[in-house]
């Protein structure tokens, strides 16, 4: 099945460390999406903002945030995804949550922890790299700082085709480094023969760090399909898999890629 994928990107400010306010605000925004969509993307740590207060803000799986996401996914008949602070087995994770309309939850734990904010001192790094499948699409979840590490997101080819068709970066990417965000998102699309989408927040957080959004979607050639600018807004973009497959056949750069192996971290 190679049907188009309709995706809504919610670029928003967030209430600092206030889950109740954020979930209420996001619910209203999600219900304001009039188009029929297959996937709704929220920013990194959307329930709280990008905070290192893991012990204070974390919750286990299947509690408030997960139940809210299940409700939203069921009501909108679409995937809801974004990251939240989750405690699991006594460890804290910046966890990308992928919630399907039937209530199934899959997840990815952020691999690269942002040491400049001391994220590595409060959270555990993810070890696995899952690929989610939805309506015939293979989708690679990534979180913010992961964008700077192309080896971790490198596409590869097997007998069933490329490992993924779309990469999603949910982020709290600060304004002073917006130029890097704008450069790396299309670069990831080009080098992986894949669509790429980056969703970033706006506003200023409780640590007085400013964010300017620039949430965007790029095709496999690096062309801009959607750019949301610097204000709160919701954008909808449609991705075409037939065009992606045709380009991969016409320009099979993957056949000349280098093989490598990622070693597990301690």
ChimeraX attribute file (.defattr): number of C-alpha atoms within 10 A of each C-alpha:
attribute: neighborCount
match mode: 1-to-1
recipient: residues
	/A:1	8
	/A:2	13
	/A:3	12
	/A:4	16
	/A:5	17
	/A:6	17
	/A:7	22
	/A:8	22
	/A:9	26
	/A:10	24
	/A:11	27
	/A:12	26
	/A:13	24
	/A:14	26
	/A:15	20
	/A:16	18
	/A:17	20
	/A:18	14
	/A:19	18
	/A:20	13
	/A:21	15
	/A:22	20
	/A:23	20
	/A:24	12
	/A:25	15
	/A:26	19
	/A:27	15
	/A:28	11
	/A:29	15
	/A:30	20
	/A:31	11
	/A:32	10
	/A:33	17
	/A:34	7
	/A:35	10
	/A:36	13
	/A:37	18
	/A:38	21
	/A:39	22
	/A:40	24
	/A:41	24
	/A:42	23
	/A:43	33
	/A:44	28
	/A:45	24
	/A:46	29
	/A:47	26
	/A:48	24
	/A:49	24
	/A:50	26
	/A:51	18
	/A:52	17
	/A:53	14
	/A:54	18
	/A:55	14
	/A:56	10
	/A:57	17
	/A:58	18
	/A:59	18
	/A:60	15
	/A:61	15
	/A:62	13
	/A:63	10
	/A:64	14
	/A:65	21
	/A:66	20
	/A:67	14
	/A:68	16
	/A:69	25
	/A:70	23
	/A:71	19
	/A:72	23
	/A:73	25
	/A:74	17
	/A:75	11
	/A:76	19
	/A:77	16
	/A:78	22
	/A:79	25
	/A:80	26
	/A:81	26
	/A:82	27
	/A:83	28
	/A:84	25
	/A:85	31
	/A:86	28
	/A:87	20
	/A:88	12
	/A:89	7
	/A:90	8
	/A:91	14
	/A:92	20
	/A:93	25
	/A:94	28
	/A:95	24
	/A:96	25
	/A:97	22
	/A:98	25
	/A:99	25
	/A:100	23
	/A:101	19
	/A:102	13
	/A:103	17
	/A:104	11
	/A:105	18
	/A:106	15
	/A:107	19
	/A:108	23
	/A:109	26
	/A:110	25
	/A:111	23
	/A:112	21
	/A:113	22
	/A:114	15
	/A:115	11
	/A:116	7
	/A:117	12
	/A:118	11
	/A:119	20
	/A:120	14
	/A:121	11
	/A:122	19
	/A:123	23
	/A:124	18
	/A:125	20
	/A:126	16
	/A:127	15
	/A:128	12
	/A:129	16
	/A:130	14
	/A:131	18
	/A:132	16
	/A:133	12
	/A:134	13
	/A:135	11
	/A:136	13
	/A:137	18
	/A:138	15
	/A:139	20
	/A:140	21
	/A:141	24
	/A:142	28
	/A:143	27
	/A:144	23
	/A:145	19
	/A:146	20
	/A:147	23
	/A:148	15
	/A:149	13
	/A:150	14
	/A:151	12
	/A:152	14
	/A:153	18
	/A:154	15
	/A:155	21
	/A:156	16
	/A:157	12
	/A:158	7
	/A:159	6
	/A:160	6
	/A:161	10
	/A:162	17
	/A:163	18
	/A:164	22
	/A:165	25
	/A:166	24
	/A:167	23
	/A:168	22
	/A:169	25
	/A:170	28
	/A:171	27
	/A:172	25
	/A:173	26
	/A:174	19
	/A:175	18
	/A:176	11
	/A:177	11
	/A:178	14
	/A:179	10
	/A:180	12
	/A:181	24
	/A:182	14
	/A:183	11
	/A:184	16
	/A:185	24
	/A:186	25
	/A:187	19
	/A:188	25
	/A:189	24
	/A:190	18
	/A:191	17
	/A:192	26
	/A:193	28
	/A:194	27
	/A:195	28
	/A:196	27
	/A:197	28
	/A:198	29
	/A:199	28
	/A:200	29
	/A:201	31
	/A:202	25
	/A:203	19
	/A:204	18
	/A:205	21
	/A:206	13
	/A:207	9
	/A:208	8
	/A:209	14
	/A:210	17
	/A:211	23
	/A:212	25
	/A:213	30
	/A:214	24
	/A:215	29
	/A:216	24
	/A:217	29
	/A:218	25
	/A:219	22
	/A:220	24
	/A:221	17
	/A:222	20
	/A:223	13
	/A:224	14
	/A:225	16
	/A:226	18
	/A:227	17
	/A:228	20
	/A:229	14
	/A:230	18
	/A:231	16
	/A:232	15
	/A:233	16
	/A:234	18
	/A:235	17
	/A:236	18
	/A:237	18
	/A:238	15
	/A:239	19
	/A:240	15
	/A:241	20
	/A:242	13
	/A:243	14
	/A:244	19
	/A:245	18
	/A:246	11
	/A:247	14
	/A:248	16
	/A:249	11
	/A:250	9
	/A:251	11
	/A:252	12
	/A:253	12
	/A:254	16
	/A:255	9
	/A:256	7
	/A:257	14
	/A:258	7
	/A:259	6
	/A:260	8
	/A:261	6
	/A:262	7
	/A:263	7
	/A:264	7
	/A:265	8
	/A:266	5
